[in-house]
Amino acid sequence: MKLILVVLCCVLQTIAGKHISSEPILFPPQSSLTRIVGGVDAEDGAAPFQCSLQLNETHFCGCAIISDKWVVTAAHCVVGETAENLEVYVGSNDWKIGGTSYRVAEIIVHEELSSFFANDIAVIRVQGSITLNDKVQTIEYSSEEVPDGAVLQLTGWGRLQAGGVTPQHLQIIKLNAVQTEKCREIYSSSAPVHDSHICTLNKVGEGACNGDSGGPLVYNNKLVGIVSWGAPCAIGKPDVFAKVAFLFNWIKNNTVSN
């Protein structure tokens, strides 16, 4: 099979006894510390649910606050990581200054995470409780499908372009939803798009990039997607996200009961 995508990571991971190849990850945490392509600086309070996963006080993936104890992110961000090494940073558009960090108590990765990242989702429980205020808020996660062509909001600290500069300030961009079947057709045999995925597609020069992994895609003020993979960066192919509607019950069962 001829891949038209850039392979950036080729480490084998094991989850629940299954070997998971991280080869198809195109927005890997190892290449983060940069920003969304074609976005602008987010205004203060534009995304109070946005959080940063950090290792040694350094951002490597995005996340979203869904309760005072839980955040949600991409599974590929935390595969192989241990809770004691990670922190969740909230409350600031600057991933270095002005926010609050919480140690991680527990990481739960979807047990059916597969090669090419079907079910690319994980939930993280913080130690204690996140203090909510005007700059730190939860976001409701949605069980509803997103209509084709809907205008969605993405926020994150991902690259300006492949190999681009590194901002500290949160970026924001509007992206257009694209039907799963059209997304499959565009990627064809080069990369499988699963039912657990939702896609967006803007013009060349607008989209997600390395470092945006795990970040929130929002529609009507509800969480509908988590940045998973794509063809870096903003080259005219869809960005692919974990579909929250498809994974709604898994999120609920692994957070409400805990």
C-alpha positions as CSV (number, residue, x, y, z in Angstrom):
1,M,0.0,0.0,0.0
2,K,1.5,3.3,-1.0
3,L,1.3,5.9,1.7
4,I,0.8,9.5,0.6
5,L,1.1,10.7,4.2
6,V,4.3,11.6,6.1
7,V,5.2,9.0,8.7
8,L,6.6,10.8,11.8
9,C,6.6,8.1,14.4
10,C,7.2,4.4,14.3
11,V,7.3,3.1,17.9
12,L,5.2,0.1,18.9
13,Q,3.1,0.4,22.0
14,T,1.1,-2.2,23.8
15,I,-2.3,-1.5,25.3
16,A,-4.4,-4.2,27.1
17,G,-2.2,-6.9,25.5
18,K,-2.6,-5.5,22.0
19,H,0.4,-4.1,19.9
20,I,-0.5,-0.6,18.8
21,S,1.6,1.0,16.1
22,S,1.9,4.7,16.4
23,E,3.2,4.9,12.8
24,P,0.2,6.7,11.4
25,I,0.3,9.6,14.0
26,L,0.8,12.7,12.0
27,F,0.3,15.2,14.9
28,P,2.5,13.4,17.5
29,P,3.2,14.9,20.9
30,Q,7.0,14.6,20.2
31,S,6.7,17.3,17.6
32,S,4.7,19.8,19.6
33,L,5.4,23.2,21.0
34,T,4.0,25.0,18.0
35,R,0.7,26.2,16.7
36,I,-2.5,25.9,14.5
37,V,-2.0,26.7,10.8
38,G,-3.8,29.8,9.7
39,G,-5.3,30.7,13.1
40,V,-5.1,33.8,15.3
41,D,-4.4,34.5,18.9
42,A,-7.4,33.4,21.0
43,E,-9.0,36.2,23.1
44,D,-8.9,35.9,26.8
45,G,-11.7,33.6,27.9
46,A,-12.4,32.3,24.4
47,A,-11.8,28.6,25.4
48,P,-11.8,28.3,29.2
49,F,-12.2,24.5,28.8
50,Q,-8.9,24.3,27.0
51,C,-6.0,22.6,28.9
52,S,-2.5,21.6,28.2
53,L,-0.9,18.3,29.0
54,Q,2.6,18.9,30.2
55,L,5.7,16.9,30.9
56,N,8.5,18.7,32.8
57,E,6.4,21.9,32.6
58,T,6.4,21.7,28.8
59,H,3.3,21.5,26.6
60,F,3.1,18.4,24.4
61,C,-0.7,17.8,23.8
62,G,-4.0,19.6,24.2
63,C,-6.9,18.5,26.3
64,A,-10.4,19.7,27.3
65,I,-11.9,20.0,30.8
66,I,-15.2,17.9,31.1
67,S,-15.6,18.0,34.9
68,D,-13.8,19.3,37.9
69,K,-12.0,15.9,38.1
70,W,-11.6,14.8,34.5
71,V,-10.1,16.0,31.2
72,V,-10.3,14.3,27.8
73,T,-7.5,14.0,25.3
74,A,-6.2,11.8,22.4
75,A,-5.1,8.3,23.4
76,H,-1.9,8.5,21.3
77,C,-0.8,11.4,23.6
78,V,-0.7,9.3,26.7
79,V,0.1,5.8,25.5
80,G,3.3,4.8,27.3
81,E,3.1,7.7,29.8
82,T,2.6,7.3,33.5
83,A,0.4,9.4,35.7
84,E,3.1,10.6,38.0
85,N,5.1,12.2,35.1
86,L,2.2,14.3,33.8
87,E,0.5,17.6,34.7
88,V,-2.7,19.2,33.5
89,Y,-2.3,23.0,33.1
90,V,-5.5,25.2,33.0
91,G,-6.6,28.8,33.2
92,S,-4.3,30.6,30.7
93,N,-4.0,31.1,27.0
94,D,-0.2,31.1,27.6
95,W,1.0,27.5,28.3
96,K,3.9,28.8,30.3
97,I,2.5,31.7,32.4
98,G,-0.6,32.5,34.4
99,G,-2.3,29.1,34.8
100,T,-2.6,26.4,37.4
101,S,-1.1,22.9,37.2
102,Y,-2.7,19.7,38.6
103,R,-0.9,16.4,39.1
104,V,-2.5,13.4,37.3
105,A,-4.0,10.6,39.4
106,E,-5.2,8.2,36.7
107,I,-5.1,7.7,32.9
108,I,-7.7,5.6,31.1
109,V,-7.0,4.8,27.4
110,H,-9.8,3.4,25.2
111,E,-9.3,-0.4,25.3
112,E,-10.1,-0.6,21.5
113,L,-7.5,1.9,20.3
114,S,-6.3,0.4,17.1
115,S,-3.7,0.9,14.4
116,F,-4.4,4.1,12.5
117,F,-6.1,5.2,15.6
118,A,-9.7,4.3,15.6
119,N,-11.0,5.2,19.1
120,D,-8.2,7.6,19.7
121,I,-9.4,8.9,23.0
122,A,-8.4,8.9,26.7
123,V,-9.6,10.4,29.9
124,I,-7.4,11.7,32.7
125,R,-8.4,12.2,36.3
126,V,-6.5,14.9,38.2
127,Q,-5.5,14.7,41.8
128,G,-8.0,16.6,43.9
129,S,-10.4,18.9,42.0
130,I,-9.9,21.6,39.4
131,T,-11.0,25.0,40.7
132,L,-13.5,26.4,38.3
133,N,-13.8,30.2,37.7
134,D,-14.3,32.6,34.8
135,K,-11.1,31.4,33.1
136,V,-11.4,27.7,34.0
137,Q,-14.7,26.0,32.9
138,T,-16.0,22.6,31.8
139,I,-17.4,21.9,28.4
140,E,-20.3,19.6,27.7
141,Y,-19.5,16.7,25.4
142,S,-22.0,16.0,22.7
143,S,-23.9,12.8,21.7
144,E,-25.1,14.4,18.4
145,E,-23.7,14.1,14.9
146,V,-22.2,17.2,13.3
147,P,-23.9,18.2,10.0
148,D,-21.8,18.3,6.9
149,G,-20.5,21.8,6.3
150,A,-21.0,23.0,9.9
151,V,-18.5,25.6,11.1
152,L,-16.5,24.3,14.1
153,Q,-14.0,25.9,16.4
154,L,-10.5,24.4,17.0
155,T,-8.1,25.7,19.7
156,G,-4.6,24.7,20.4
157,W,-0.9,25.3,20.6
158,G,0.0,23.5,17.4
159,R,2.5,24.5,14.6
160,L,2.0,27.6,12.4
161,Q,3.3,25.3,9.6
162,A,5.2,22.1,9.4
163,G,8.5,22.9,11.1
164,G,7.2,26.3,12.0
165,V,7.7,28.7,15.0
166,T,6.6,28.1,18.6
167,P,4.1,30.5,20.1
168,Q,3.1,30.5,23.8
169,H,-0.3,31.9,23.1
170,L,-3.3,29.8,22.4
171,Q,-4.5,29.8,18.7
172,I,-8.1,29.6,17.5
173,I,-9.5,28.9,14.0
174,K,-12.9,28.1,12.4
175,L,-13.0,24.8,10.4
176,N,-15.6,23.3,8.2
177,A,-17.0,19.8,8.8
178,V,-16.8,17.3,6.0
179,Q,-18.7,14.1,5.6
180,T,-17.0,10.9,6.7
181,E,-17.5,9.3,3.3
182,K,-15.9,12.3,1.5
183,C,-13.0,12.2,4.0
184,R,-12.5,8.4,3.2
185,E,-12.6,9.1,-0.5
186,I,-9.9,11.8,-0.2
187,Y,-7.6,9.6,1.8
188,S,-8.6,6.5,-0.3
189,S,-6.3,3.6,0.4
190,S,-3.5,5.7,2.0
191,A,-5.1,6.0,5.4
192,P,-8.3,4.4,6.8
193,V,-10.9,6.8,8.2
194,H,-13.0,5.0,10.8
195,D,-16.6,5.5,12.1
196,S,-15.0,6.8,15.3
197,H,-13.6,9.8,13.3
198,I,-14.9,13.2,12.3
199,C,-13.2,15.3,9.7
200,T,-12.7,18.9,8.8
201,L,-11.4,20.5,5.6
202,N,-10.6,24.2,4.9
203,K,-8.5,25.8,2.2
204,V,-4.8,25.1,1.9
205,G,-3.1,27.0,4.8
206,E,-5.8,26.4,7.4
207,G,-5.9,23.5,9.8
208,A,-4.4,21.5,12.6
209,C,-0.7,20.7,13.0
210,N,1.9,19.0,15.3
211,G,1.2,19.9,18.9
212,D,-2.6,20.2,18.5
213,S,-3.1,16.5,19.3
214,G,-5.7,16.0,22.0
215,G,-7.1,19.4,21.6
216,P,-10.9,20.3,21.5
217,L,-13.1,20.7,18.4
218,V,-16.3,22.5,19.4
219,Y,-19.7,23.0,17.8
220,N,-22.6,24.9,19.3
221,N,-20.5,25.3,22.5
222,K,-20.2,21.5,22.9
223,L,-17.2,19.2,22.5
224,V,-17.5,17.2,19.2
225,G,-14.0,16.1,18.4
226,I,-10.5,15.5,19.7
227,V,-7.5,16.2,17.4
228,S,-6.2,12.8,16.2
229,W,-4.2,12.7,12.9
230,G,-3.9,14.3,9.5
231,A,-1.5,15.1,6.6
232,P,0.7,17.8,8.1
233,C,0.1,20.5,7.9
234,A,-2.9,22.3,6.2
235,I,-1.9,21.1,2.7
236,G,-5.5,20.6,1.5
237,K,-6.3,17.3,3.0
238,P,-8.8,16.7,5.9
239,D,-7.8,16.9,9.5
240,V,-9.1,13.9,11.4
241,F,-10.5,13.9,15.0
242,A,-11.9,11.3,17.4
243,K,-15.7,11.7,17.1
244,V,-17.1,12.4,20.5
245,A,-20.7,11.4,19.5
246,F,-19.4,7.9,18.6
247,L,-17.4,7.7,21.8
248,F,-20.0,9.4,24.1
249,N,-20.9,6.4,26.1
250,W,-17.3,5.3,26.6
251,I,-16.5,8.8,28.0
252,K,-19.5,8.8,30.3
253,N,-19.0,5.3,31.6
254,N,-15.3,5.9,32.4
255,T,-15.8,9.2,34.2
256,V,-19.3,9.3,35.8
257,S,-18.7,5.9,37.4
258,N,-15.3,7.0,38.7
